[in-house]
Amino acid sequence: MDTFWERTFYSNTFSEWAIALGIAVGAILAAKTLYWVIGKVLRKIVARTSTRLDDLLLDALEGPVVALVGIWGFRYALQGLHMSVGLSNWTTEVFRAATALVLTWFAARISVALIDHYLRPIVERSKSDLDDQLLPVIRKGSRSIIWVLGILVALNNAGYNVGALLAGLGLGGLALAMAAKDTVSNIFGGISVFVDKPFMVNDRIKIEGFDGIVTEVGIRSTRIRTLEGRLLTIPNHKFTDSVVENVTAEPSRKVVHQLGLTYDTSAERMELALQVLEGVIGANQDKLEPDHLISFNTFGDFSLGILFIYYIRKDQDIFLTQSFMSLEILKAFNANGLAFAFPTQTVHLEKDPA
C-alpha cells in the first residue's frame, strides 16, 4: 500500500513536491541571508576603505545578486519535478529571460554608479554649465540603452525571433512615428536647447507666464522650480515655438519709479527733490550701475511727477536692493520735508442765484 508521500499529484509524488517546495523556501531564506550579509557585513567592510567606488558597486550589486539567488533557487527546485517537454522548455525560457533582465538591472546600476563616481566630480569642478546639463542626459541615456539591449536579449532567451520582431517594427514605423511625433518633437527641442543654449541649469527663465529656476534639462522635457516652490515640467518642444525670457542673462535690473509730489511744492523744493535723488544714487554706487535717469516730467491730475530710473548691478540681490533703495528714498524725502501726493479732488459748488 502506497504511503501518503508516494501518492502522485500532477505527475509528481508528494515527496517530490515537498522537496521542490523545500528548495524554493531555502532559496528565499538564502536570498534574505545574503541580503543581510551584504547590508550588515560587507557594507561595513567597504565603508572602511578610502574610495567610494566600492560602496557604489556594492549598492549596484546588492539587489541583482539577491534576485539571482532567488531565481536560480526556484529553477533548481523545478528541475527535480517531472514536467512535460513543452512546460519544461517554457520554464527554461522564462528563467533565462529573468536572468537576462536581472543582469541588465545590474549593468544599468553599474553604469550609473561609474558615471557618478568618475564624471560627476569632473562636472562639479568645471566652471561651465553645459556639462551640468549633459550629465543627467548621459545618465539616463546610458541606462536606457542598456535596458533596451537587455530587453532584446531577454526576448531572444525567451524564444522570440528578435530579428523578425525588429523587421515588424520597420513595417509599423509609419504608425509608430505618428504616435510618437510629440516625443520626437520634444527630443529635437531638447537638442536645440543644448545647441542654442538659450538658458542653462540654475538660470531663472520666464515662459508662457511661468517664472522659475531651471533645475534639470533632459532630452524630452525641462524642469523648473517656480518662485512659489512648485516643480514644473515643460515639454522641450515649447522652447522652439515660444518666447523664452532668460532673466539671469540680464546685465542689470532696471527699476522704474514714478514719484509724485504735492502741488504745493515750490520750484526750489522740486529742484531739491531732484538733488536728493542724485544723492541717493551717489551714496549707493556699490549696488547700482552708474547709468540712471531723474526727470521732472509730468503735471499730473493731483501730483507733480518725477521719473526716477536706476539699474541694480547683476551681482546684487534684486529684491533686497530694491527694498533698500525705496527705504532710502523715503527717508531722504521725509528728512527734507518733501511730501508725496495722494489722489485728491477739489469740488467747486456754485451758489444758487436765487
Contacts in CASP RR format, 6 or more apart in sequence:
PFRMAT RR
TARGET T0000
AUTHOR 0000-0000-0000
METHOD contacts of the structure
MODEL  1
MDTFWERTFYSNTFSEWAIALGIAVGAILAAKTLYWVIGKVLRKIVARTS
TRLDDLLLDALEGPVVALVGIWGFRYALQGLHMSVGLSNWTTEVFRAATA
LVLTWFAARISVALIDHYLRPIVERSKSDLDDQLLPVIRKGSRSIIWVLG
ILVALNNAGYNVGALLAGLGLGGLALAMAAKDTVSNIFGGISVFVDKPFM
VNDRIKIEGFDGIVTEVGIRSTRIRTLEGRLLTIPNHKFTDSVVENVTAE
PSRKVVHQLGLTYDTSAERMELALQVLEGVIGANQDKLEPDHLISFNTFG
DFSLGILFIYYIRKDQDIFLTQSFMSLEILKAFNANGLAFAFPTQTVHLE
KDPA
4 14 0 8 1.000
5 13 0 8 1.000
5 14 0 8 1.000
5 15 0 8 1.000
5 18 0 8 1.000
6 13 0 8 1.000
6 14 0 8 1.000
6 15 0 8 1.000
7 13 0 8 1.000
7 14 0 8 1.000
9 17 0 8 1.000
11 81 0 8 1.000
11 82 0 8 1.000
11 83 0 8 1.000
12 20 0 8 1.000
12 81 0 8 1.000
12 82 0 8 1.000
16 80 0 8 1.000
16 81 0 8 1.000
16 82 0 8 1.000
17 81 0 8 1.000
19 77 0 8 1.000
19 80 0 8 1.000
20 77 0 8 1.000
20 78 0 8 1.000
20 80 0 8 1.000
20 81 0 8 1.000
21 77 0 8 1.000
22 77 0 8 1.000
23 73 0 8 1.000
23 76 0 8 1.000
23 77 0 8 1.000
24 73 0 8 1.000
24 74 0 8 1.000
24 77 0 8 1.000
26 73 0 8 1.000
27 69 0 8 1.000
27 70 0 8 1.000
27 72 0 8 1.000
27 73 0 8 1.000
27 74 0 8 1.000
27 76 0 8 1.000
27 77 0 8 1.000
28 70 0 8 1.000
30 69 0 8 1.000
30 70 0 8 1.000
30 73 0 8 1.000
31 66 0 8 1.000
31 67 0 8 1.000
31 69 0 8 1.000
31 70 0 8 1.000
32 66 0 8 1.000
34 65 0 8 1.000
34 66 0 8 1.000
34 69 0 8 1.000
35 62 0 8 1.000
35 63 0 8 1.000
35 66 0 8 1.000
38 58 0 8 1.000
38 61 0 8 1.000
38 62 0 8 1.000
38 65 0 8 1.000
38 66 0 8 1.000
39 62 0 8 1.000
42 58 0 8 1.000
43 55 0 8 1.000
43 58 0 8 1.000
46 54 0 8 1.000
46 55 0 8 1.000
46 58 0 8 1.000
47 55 0 8 1.000
52 117 0 8 1.000
53 113 0 8 1.000
53 117 0 8 1.000
56 113 0 8 1.000
56 114 0 8 1.000
56 116 0 8 1.000
56 117 0 8 1.000
57 110 0 8 1.000
57 113 0 8 1.000
59 109 0 8 1.000
59 113 0 8 1.000
60 106 0 8 1.000
60 109 0 8 1.000
60 110 0 8 1.000
60 112 0 8 1.000
60 113 0 8 1.000
61 106 0 8 1.000
61 109 0 8 1.000
63 105 0 8 1.000
64 102 0 8 1.000
64 103 0 8 1.000
64 105 0 8 1.000
64 106 0 8 1.000
64 109 0 8 1.000
65 106 0 8 1.000
67 102 0 8 1.000
67 105 0 8 1.000
68 99 0 8 1.000
68 102 0 8 1.000
71 95 0 8 1.000
71 98 0 8 1.000
71 99 0 8 1.000
71 102 0 8 1.000
72 95 0 8 1.000
72 99 0 8 1.000
74 95 0 8 1.000
75 91 0 8 1.000
75 95 0 8 1.000
78 91 0 8 1.000
83 91 0 8 1.000
93 157 0 8 1.000
93 158 0 8 1.000
93 159 0 8 1.000
94 158 0 8 1.000
96 154 0 8 1.000
96 157 0 8 1.000
96 158 0 8 1.000
97 154 0 8 1.000
97 155 0 8 1.000
97 157 0 8 1.000
97 158 0 8 1.000
98 154 0 8 1.000
99 157 0 8 1.000
100 150 0 8 1.000
100 153 0 8 1.000
100 154 0 8 1.000
100 157 0 8 1.000
101 150 0 8 1.000
101 151 0 8 1.000
101 154 0 8 1.000
103 150 0 8 1.000
104 146 0 8 1.000
104 147 0 8 1.000
104 149 0 8 1.000
104 150 0 8 1.000
104 151 0 8 1.000
104 153 0 8 1.000
104 154 0 8 1.000
107 146 0 8 1.000
107 150 0 8 1.000
108 142 0 8 1.000
108 143 0 8 1.000
108 146 0 8 1.000
108 147 0 8 1.000
111 142 0 8 1.000
111 143 0 8 1.000
111 146 0 8 1.000
112 139 0 8 1.000
112 142 0 8 1.000
112 143 0 8 1.000
115 135 0 8 1.000
115 138 0 8 1.000
115 139 0 8 1.000
115 142 0 8 1.000
116 139 0 8 1.000
119 135 0 8 1.000
119 138 0 8 1.000
120 135 0 8 1.000
122 131 0 8 1.000
123 131 0 8 1.000
123 132 0 8 1.000
123 135 0 8 1.000
126 132 0 8 1.000
129 200 0 8 1.000
129 201 0 8 1.000
129 202 0 8 1.000
129 203 0 8 1.000
130 194 0 8 1.000
130 197 0 8 1.000
130 200 0 8 1.000
132 200 0 8 1.000
132 201 0 8 1.000
132 202 0 8 1.000
133 194 0 8 1.000
133 200 0 8 1.000
133 201 0 8 1.000
133 217 0 8 1.000
133 218 0 8 1.000
134 194 0 8 1.000
136 216 0 8 1.000
136 217 0 8 1.000
136 218 0 8 1.000
137 217 0 8 1.000
137 218 0 8 1.000
137 219 0 8 1.000
140 218 0 8 1.000
140 219 0 8 1.000
141 219 0 8 1.000
152 162 0 8 1.000
155 162 0 8 1.000
155 165 0 8 1.000
156 162 0 8 1.000
169 176 0 8 1.000
177 184 0 8 1.000
182 235 0 8 1.000
182 237 0 8 1.000
183 220 0 8 1.000
185 236 0 8 1.000
185 237 0 8 1.000
185 240 0 8 1.000
186 219 0 8 1.000
186 220 0 8 1.000
186 221 0 8 1.000
186 235 0 8 1.000
186 236 0 8 1.000
186 237 0 8 1.000
187 219 0 8 1.000
187 220 0 8 1.000
187 236 0 8 1.000
188 236 0 8 1.000
188 237 0 8 1.000
188 240 0 8 1.000
189 236 0 8 1.000
189 237 0 8 1.000
189 239 0 8 1.000
189 240 0 8 1.000
190 217 0 8 1.000
190 218 0 8 1.000
190 219 0 8 1.000
190 220 0 8 1.000
190 222 0 8 1.000
190 236 0 8 1.000
190 239 0 8 1.000
191 219 0 8 1.000
192 236 0 8 1.000
192 239 0 8 1.000
192 240 0 8 1.000
193 199 0 8 1.000
193 217 0 8 1.000
193 222 0 8 1.000
193 236 0 8 1.000
193 239 0 8 1.000
194 217 0 8 1.000
198 239 0 8 1.000
198 244 0 8 1.000
198 246 0 8 1.000
199 205 0 8 1.000
199 214 0 8 1.000
199 244 0 8 1.000
199 246 0 8 1.000
199 248 0 8 1.000
199 249 0 8 1.000
200 214 0 8 1.000
201 214 0 8 1.000
201 215 0 8 1.000
201 216 0 8 1.000
201 217 0 8 1.000
202 213 0 8 1.000
202 214 0 8 1.000
202 215 0 8 1.000
202 248 0 8 1.000
203 213 0 8 1.000
203 214 0 8 1.000
203 246 0 8 1.000
203 247 0 8 1.000
203 248 0 8 1.000
203 249 0 8 1.000
204 211 0 8 1.000
204 212 0 8 1.000
204 213 0 8 1.000
204 214 0 8 1.000
204 246 0 8 1.000
204 247 0 8 1.000
204 248 0 8 1.000
205 211 0 8 1.000
205 212 0 8 1.000
205 214 0 8 1.000
205 224 0 8 1.000
205 244 0 8 1.000
205 245 0 8 1.000
205 246 0 8 1.000
205 247 0 8 1.000
205 248 0 8 1.000
206 212 0 8 1.000
206 244 0 8 1.000
206 245 0 8 1.000
206 247 0 8 1.000
207 234 0 8 1.000
207 238 0 8 1.000
207 239 0 8 1.000
207 242 0 8 1.000
207 243 0 8 1.000
207 244 0 8 1.000
207 245 0 8 1.000
208 238 0 8 1.000
208 242 0 8 1.000
210 224 0 8 1.000
210 226 0 8 1.000
210 232 0 8 1.000
210 234 0 8 1.000
211 226 0 8 1.000
211 227 0 8 1.000
211 247 0 8 1.000
212 224 0 8 1.000
212 225 0 8 1.000
212 226 0 8 1.000
212 227 0 8 1.000
212 232 0 8 1.000
213 224 0 8 1.000
213 225 0 8 1.000
214 222 0 8 1.000
214 223 0 8 1.000
214 224 0 8 1.000
215 223 0 8 1.000
215 224 0 8 1.000
215 225 0 8 1.000
215 231 0 8 1.000
216 222 0 8 1.000
216 223 0 8 1.000
218 236 0 8 1.000
219 236 0 8 1.000
220 235 0 8 1.000
220 236 0 8 1.000
221 233 0 8 1.000
221 234 0 8 1.000
221 235 0 8 1.000
221 236 0 8 1.000
222 233 0 8 1.000
222 234 0 8 1.000
222 236 0 8 1.000
222 239 0 8 1.000
223 231 0 8 1.000
223 232 0 8 1.000
223 233 0 8 1.000
223 234 0 8 1.000
224 231 0 8 1.000
224 232 0 8 1.000
224 234 0 8 1.000
225 231 0 8 1.000
225 232 0 8 1.000
226 232 0 8 1.000
250 314 0 8 1.000
251 314 0 8 1.000
252 289 0 8 1.000
252 311 0 8 1.000
252 312 0 8 1.000
252 313 0 8 1.000
252 314 0 8 1.000
253 311 0 8 1.000
253 312 0 8 1.000
253 314 0 8 1.000
253 318 0 8 1.000
253 322 0 8 1.000
254 309 0 8 1.000
254 311 0 8 1.000
255 309 0 8 1.000
255 310 0 8 1.000
255 311 0 8 1.000
255 312 0 8 1.000
255 322 0 8 1.000
255 325 0 8 1.000
256 307 0 8 1.000
256 308 0 8 1.000
256 309 0 8 1.000
257 307 0 8 1.000
257 308 0 8 1.000
257 309 0 8 1.000
257 329 0 8 1.000
258 298 0 8 1.000
258 305 0 8 1.000
258 306 0 8 1.000
258 307 0 8 1.000
258 308 0 8 1.000
259 273 0 8 1.000
259 305 0 8 1.000
259 306 0 8 1.000
259 307 0 8 1.000
259 308 0 8 1.000
259 329 0 8 1.000
259 340 0 8 1.000
260 303 0 8 1.000
260 304 0 8 1.000
260 305 0 8 1.000
260 306 0 8 1.000
260 340 0 8 1.000
260 341 0 8 1.000
261 269 0 8 1.000
261 270 0 8 1.000
261 273 0 8 1.000
261 303 0 8 1.000
261 304 0 8 1.000
261 305 0 8 1.000
261 306 0 8 1.000
261 338 0 8 1.000
261 339 0 8 1.000
261 340 0 8 1.000
261 341 0 8 1.000
262 303 0 8 1.000
262 304 0 8 1.000
262 339 0 8 1.000
262 340 0 8 1.000
262 341 0 8 1.000
263 302 0 8 1.000
263 303 0 8 1.000
263 304 0 8 1.000
263 341 0 8 1.000
265 273 0 8 1.000
265 304 0 8 1.000
265 338 0 8 1.000
265 339 0 8 1.000
269 338 0 8 1.000
270 296 0 8 1.000
270 304 0 8 1.000
270 306 0 8 1.000
272 336 0 8 1.000
272 338 0 8 1.000
273 306 0 8 1.000
273 333 0 8 1.000
273 336 0 8 1.000
273 338 0 8 1.000
274 294 0 8 1.000
274 296 0 8 1.000
274 306 0 8 1.000
276 332 0 8 1.000
276 333 0 8 1.000
276 336 0 8 1.000
276 338 0 8 1.000
277 294 0 8 1.000
277 306 0 8 1.000
277 308 0 8 1.000
277 329 0 8 1.000
277 332 0 8 1.000
278 294 0 8 1.000
279 332 0 8 1.000
280 325 0 8 1.000
280 328 0 8 1.000
280 329 0 8 1.000
280 332 0 8 1.000
281 288 0 8 1.000
281 292 0 8 1.000
281 294 0 8 1.000
281 310 0 8 1.000
283 328 0 8 1.000
284 324 0 8 1.000
284 325 0 8 1.000
284 328 0 8 1.000
287 312 0 8 1.000
287 313 0 8 1.000
287 316 0 8 1.000
287 321 0 8 1.000
287 324 0 8 1.000
287 325 0 8 1.000
288 310 0 8 1.000
288 311 0 8 1.000
288 312 0 8 1.000
288 313 0 8 1.000
288 321 0 8 1.000
288 325 0 8 1.000
289 310 0 8 1.000
289 311 0 8 1.000
289 312 0 8 1.000
289 313 0 8 1.000
291 311 0 8 1.000
292 308 0 8 1.000
292 309 0 8 1.000
292 310 0 8 1.000
292 311 0 8 1.000
293 307 0 8 1.000
293 308 0 8 1.000
293 309 0 8 1.000
293 310 0 8 1.000
294 306 0 8 1.000
294 307 0 8 1.000
294 308 0 8 1.000
294 309 0 8 1.000
295 306 0 8 1.000
295 307 0 8 1.000
296 304 0 8 1.000
296 305 0 8 1.000
296 306 0 8 1.000
297 305 0 8 1.000
297 306 0 8 1.000
297 307 0 8 1.000
298 304 0 8 1.000
298 305 0 8 1.000
298 307 0 8 1.000
299 305 0 8 1.000
301 343 0 8 1.000
302 341 0 8 1.000
302 342 0 8 1.000
302 343 0 8 1.000
302 344 0 8 1.000
302 345 0 8 1.000
303 340 0 8 1.000
303 341 0 8 1.000
304 341 0 8 1.000
308 329 0 8 1.000
310 325 0 8 1.000
312 318 0 8 1.000
312 321 0 8 1.000
312 322 0 8 1.000
333 339 0 8 1.000
333 340 0 8 1.000
END
